[in-house]
Amino acid sequence: MKLSDFQRDVLRYIGIQFASAAIRVLIKTLRIKIINGETISKLASEKKNFVSAFWHGSMMIGWHIHRNKNIAALVSQSKDGEVLAKTLEKWNYKVVRGSSSIGGNEALFVMVDFLRENYSLGITPDGPRGPIYKMKAGAVVSAKKTNVPLFLVGIGIKKKFVLKSWDHFEIPKPFSKVVVLYSDPVLIDDSLGYDETNQKIIECEALLNKLQKDALQLC
């Protein structure tokens, strides 16, 4: 059955009202183990900023573990992105609306400005429409332009539902074990040229995929 625009708007409104509460209840049942997170926790406690990147399909856990840490989040300008934006605002994120496909350049400028104003930054680098597990430039370029560390975050969920969406969106089953595996801080030299920066993006993509695989094996 095809939904009308009005029906879609109603569903979005319901999602906005109940998504964060439902996620909060679900996550309270999970057994979340964080590995190698000491450095990023120390930076957050000292009000020092950073960039954190995790895959789009893992963002339920990714956004949750970084809540209340003075972080700006890049969210699609689409109507569906409105549900996520409102949820993140309830989790005390500073929401930046934009994407690599709509308003991407403007969003990058805004993200860099937030980093320079001592916000940290959270990014799903394969969002908002993929390809899955392929890193776009935003995380690396933002860290490069502001000389802040980049942390890549692998998220493994032992028991989960996997949606038939482009990102294979993961919803943990209640009481599942979850492993969050942080990289060491990745420092991007601001003197890197275009080709060198592209190579760094490729390296970060490979590292994030490895972290994702390792986190799942540790569940």
C-alpha positions as CSV (number, residue, x, y, z in Angstrom):
1,M,0.0,0.0,0.0
2,K,1.4,3.4,-1.0
3,L,1.2,6.0,1.7
4,S,0.0,9.5,1.1
5,D,2.1,12.5,2.0
6,F,-0.3,13.2,4.9
7,Q,0.1,9.6,6.2
8,R,3.9,9.9,5.9
9,D,3.8,13.1,7.9
10,V,1.7,11.5,10.6
11,L,4.2,8.6,10.8
12,R,7.1,11.0,11.0
13,Y,5.4,12.9,13.8
14,I,4.8,9.6,15.7
15,G,8.4,8.7,15.2
16,I,9.6,12.0,16.5
17,Q,7.5,11.7,19.6
18,F,8.4,8.1,20.5
19,A,11.7,7.2,18.9
20,S,14.1,8.5,21.5
21,A,12.0,7.1,24.4
22,A,11.7,3.7,22.8
23,I,15.4,3.6,22.0
24,R,16.3,4.7,25.5
25,V,14.2,1.8,27.0
26,L,15.8,-0.7,24.6
27,I,19.4,0.4,25.3
28,K,18.9,0.2,29.0
29,T,18.6,-3.6,28.5
30,L,21.8,-3.9,26.6
31,R,25.2,-5.1,27.9
32,I,27.5,-2.5,26.2
33,K,31.3,-3.0,26.5
34,I,33.5,-0.1,25.3
35,I,37.1,-0.9,24.3
36,N,39.9,1.6,23.9
37,G,37.5,4.5,24.8
38,E,39.7,6.1,27.4
39,T,41.3,8.8,25.2
40,I,38.0,10.0,23.7
41,S,36.4,10.0,27.2
42,K,39.3,12.1,28.6
43,L,39.0,14.6,25.7
44,A,35.3,14.9,26.3
45,S,35.7,15.4,30.1
46,E,38.4,18.1,29.4
47,K,36.1,19.9,26.9
48,K,38.5,19.2,24.1
49,N,37.0,18.5,20.7
50,F,37.3,15.6,18.3
51,V,35.6,13.9,15.3
52,S,33.9,10.5,15.8
53,A,32.8,8.4,12.8
54,F,30.7,5.2,12.7
55,W,28.8,3.5,9.9
56,H,25.2,4.6,9.2
57,G,23.8,1.1,9.9
58,S,25.2,1.2,13.4
59,M,24.1,4.7,14.3
60,M,21.5,3.7,16.9
61,I,24.3,2.7,19.3
62,G,26.8,5.2,17.8
63,W,24.6,8.2,18.5
64,H,23.6,6.9,21.9
65,I,27.1,6.4,23.3
66,H,28.1,9.9,22.3
67,R,25.1,11.8,23.7
68,N,25.5,14.7,26.1
69,K,29.1,15.3,25.0
70,N,28.9,18.7,23.3
71,I,28.8,17.1,19.8
72,A,27.4,18.5,16.6
73,A,25.7,15.9,14.3
74,L,25.3,15.9,10.5
75,V,21.8,14.9,9.5
76,S,20.2,14.6,6.1
77,Q,17.9,17.5,5.0
78,S,15.3,15.0,3.9
79,K,11.9,14.7,5.7
80,D,13.0,11.3,7.0
81,G,16.1,13.0,8.5
82,E,13.7,15.1,10.6
83,V,13.0,12.1,12.9
84,L,16.7,11.6,13.6
85,A,17.3,15.3,14.0
86,K,14.6,15.6,16.7
87,T,15.8,12.5,18.5
88,L,19.4,13.9,18.5
89,E,18.3,17.2,19.8
90,K,16.7,15.4,22.7
91,W,20.1,13.8,23.3
92,N,21.7,17.2,23.5
93,Y,23.4,17.2,20.1
94,K,23.9,20.3,18.0
95,V,22.2,19.2,14.8
96,V,23.6,20.3,11.4
97,R,21.2,19.7,8.5
98,G,22.9,18.7,5.2
99,S,24.5,15.7,3.4
100,S,27.0,14.8,0.7
101,S,24.2,15.0,-1.8
102,I,22.2,18.0,-0.6
103,G,23.9,21.0,0.8
104,G,27.1,19.0,1.4
105,N,29.6,21.9,0.9
106,E,27.6,24.2,3.1
107,A,27.3,21.5,5.7
108,L,31.1,20.9,5.7
109,F,31.7,24.6,6.2
110,V,29.3,24.6,9.2
111,M,30.9,21.5,10.7
112,V,34.3,23.0,10.5
113,D,33.0,26.2,12.1
114,F,31.5,24.1,15.0
115,L,34.8,22.3,15.5
116,R,36.6,25.7,15.7
117,E,34.0,26.8,18.2
118,N,34.9,23.8,20.4
119,Y,32.1,21.5,19.6
120,S,33.0,17.9,18.7
121,L,31.6,16.3,15.7
122,G,29.8,13.0,15.0
123,I,29.5,11.6,11.5
124,T,28.1,8.6,9.7
125,P,30.6,8.7,6.8
126,D,28.7,6.4,4.4
127,G,25.4,8.3,4.9
128,P,22.8,9.4,4.1
129,R,22.4,7.0,1.1
130,G,25.6,5.0,0.7
131,P,27.2,3.2,-0.8
132,I,27.4,1.1,2.4
133,Y,30.8,1.0,4.2
134,K,32.3,3.5,1.8
135,M,33.7,6.6,3.5
136,K,33.0,10.0,2.1
137,A,35.3,12.9,2.8
138,G,33.6,14.8,5.6
139,A,35.1,13.2,8.6
140,V,38.7,13.3,7.4
141,V,38.5,16.7,5.8
142,S,36.9,18.2,9.0
143,A,39.6,16.8,11.2
144,K,42.3,17.9,8.7
145,K,41.1,21.5,8.5
146,T,40.8,21.9,12.3
147,N,43.7,19.8,13.5
148,V,41.5,17.7,15.8
149,P,41.8,13.9,16.3
150,L,39.6,11.5,14.4
151,F,38.2,8.4,16.2
152,L,36.8,5.6,14.1
153,V,34.2,3.5,15.9
154,G,33.4,-0.2,15.2
155,I,30.1,-1.4,16.7
156,G,29.3,-5.1,17.0
157,I,25.9,-6.3,18.1
158,K,25.5,-10.0,19.0
159,K,21.7,-10.4,18.6
160,K,20.0,-8.0,16.3
161,F,17.4,-7.3,13.7
162,V,18.8,-6.2,10.4
163,L,16.5,-4.1,8.2
164,K,16.4,-4.5,4.4
165,S,17.6,-1.0,3.9
166,W,20.7,0.2,1.9
167,D,22.7,0.5,5.2
168,H,21.5,-2.9,6.7
169,F,20.3,-0.8,9.7
170,E,20.8,-2.8,12.9
171,I,18.4,-2.8,15.8
172,P,19.7,-4.7,18.9
173,K,17.5,-7.3,20.4
174,P,16.7,-6.7,24.1
175,F,19.5,-7.8,26.4
176,S,22.0,-8.3,23.6
177,K,25.7,-7.9,24.1
178,V,27.2,-4.9,22.3
179,V,30.9,-4.1,21.7
180,V,32.1,-0.6,20.9
181,L,35.7,-0.6,19.6
182,Y,37.5,2.7,19.2
183,S,40.5,3.3,17.1
184,D,43.5,5.2,18.5
185,P,43.3,8.9,17.6
186,V,43.9,9.4,13.9
187,L,45.7,12.7,13.2
188,I,45.3,14.3,9.8
189,D,48.2,16.6,8.7
190,D,46.6,19.8,7.4
191,S,49.4,20.1,4.9
192,L,48.3,17.0,3.0
193,G,47.4,17.6,-0.7
194,Y,44.4,16.4,-2.5
195,D,45.8,13.0,-3.5
196,E,47.3,12.4,-0.1
197,T,44.0,13.3,1.6
198,N,42.1,10.9,-0.7
199,Q,44.6,8.2,0.3
200,K,44.0,9.0,4.0
201,I,40.2,8.6,3.4
202,I,40.8,5.1,1.9
203,E,43.0,4.1,4.8
204,C,40.4,5.3,7.3
205,E,37.7,3.4,5.5
206,A,39.7,0.2,5.7
207,L,40.4,0.7,9.4
208,L,36.8,1.4,10.2
209,N,35.7,-1.7,8.4
210,K,38.3,-3.7,10.3
211,L,37.1,-2.2,13.6
212,Q,33.5,-3.1,12.7
213,K,34.5,-6.7,12.0
214,D,36.7,-7.0,15.1
215,A,33.9,-5.6,17.3
216,L,31.4,-8.2,16.0
217,Q,33.9,-11.0,16.7
218,L,34.3,-9.8,20.2
219,C,30.6,-10.0,21.0
